[in-house]
């Protein structure tokens, strides 16, 4: 045989093998991506709960100093969290009561999440996408409504 006419054997993947791998990766992504997104959301909820807990401590300090939770009408005396990324914070109160609220920012993927805390340290989830039986007297972290 002439070495120039001998066919070379090329090792590699066939198109069908490549398509099977692409289909498997796509299938795995459809399962993994929603779980990953839920995991990221749970991490963002931590901002709200920690900021509300710190806000409650500031409110209690304000009450000890002033014998009221408010400063000027219904504005809470304790400093509201500022410079946060995933939630906005508000507070409404009276002399002996208040409710601090963390509301998720839609552009940060937290639309529909709302958490509150009050003078009795009652922690509530008042809005959580997909949850039923709200408000719930705890801060919900997961879709299964566990606290």
N, C-alpha and C positions, 0 to 999 in steps of 0.2 A: 504494500500500500504506500502510496505517496503521502508523505507527511503534510503536504499542503492541502490535500483534499480531505484529510481526516477531520470529522466534526468535533468541535469542542463541546464538552458537557458543561453547562452553566448551572451552578447551584444557586437557588434563590426561592422566592415565594411566588406562588401562582396568584392570579387575580382573585380567585375564589377564596384562597386562604386569607388574603388581605381583607376581603370583604367580611369574612367571618369574624376576624379580629375587630374590625371597626364596629360591627353589629354588637359584639360582646361588650365593648367599651361603652357604647351608647346605652345598652341595657343596664350596665352597672351604674352609669351616671344618673339614670332616671330613679334609681333606688337611693343612691348616696347623696345626691344634691339636696333633696328636701330635708334629710336628717342633718346635713351640715348647716343649712339655713336656720333650722330650729336651734341648733347648738349656738350659732352666732347670736341669735335673738336672746337666748337665755343669758348670754354674757352681757348683753346690753341692759337687761333688766336689773342687773347688779348695780348699775349707776343709780337708778331710781331708788332702790331700797336703801342703799347706803347713804345717799343724800337726804332722804326723808328721815332716817334715823338720826343723822347729824343735825338736821333742822329741828327735830323734836328736842334734842339736848339744848340747842340755842334758845328755843321757846321756853323751856323750863328755867333756864338761867335768867331770861328776861322776866319771867313771872316772879322769881325769887327777889329780883332787884326792884320790881315795880308793882307787884301785887295785881297785875293784869297781864293778859296775853297780847293785848292790842296796843298799838301806838297810833293815835289819831283816827278814831272811828272804828273801822273794821280791818284796818291794816295790821297784820301781825307784827309784833315787836322784834322777833328773832329774824336774823338775816336769812333771806331765801337763797338757795343755791344759785350760783351764777357761773357762767362760762362752761356749762355742761354741753355735751354733744348730742345726746339721744332723747332727752326729755326737757320739757319746760315745767316750771314750778310756780304754783300759786298758793295763796293762803287766805282763808276767810275766818274771821273770828269775832268773839265778843270778850268781855272782861274775864270770864271764867272758862271759855271754850274756844277751840280753834280746830280747823281741819286743814292740813297741808296736803296738796295734791300734786302728783307728778303725772304729766300727760305726754305720751309718746309723740315724737316729731315724725310726721309722715315721710318727709324726704330722707330720713335716716332709717327707714324700714320699720319704724315702731308705731305705725298708725293703728289705732284701736286699743292701745295699752294705757290703762289708768290705774294708779295706785294712790292710796291715801293713808294718812296717819292723823290721830287726834290727841287731845290732852290726856286721855286715858290709855294711851299707847295702843289703841285699837288699830290694827293694820288691816286694811281692806284692799282687795282687788275689785275694782268697780267696772273695769272693762278689760277683756282679754279675748282676742279673736279665737273663735271656736269653743269658748268655754260656756257652760250652762250653769244656772243656779247662782248668778252673781247678784248682789255683791257677796263676796266670800270673805270671812273674817281671818284672812291671812294673805300674805303676798304670794301669789301663784307664780311659779317659774316655768312650768311645763304644760303642754297641751293636755296631759292627763289630769290637770288641775291639782297636782300635788304642791304642797307648800314647803 
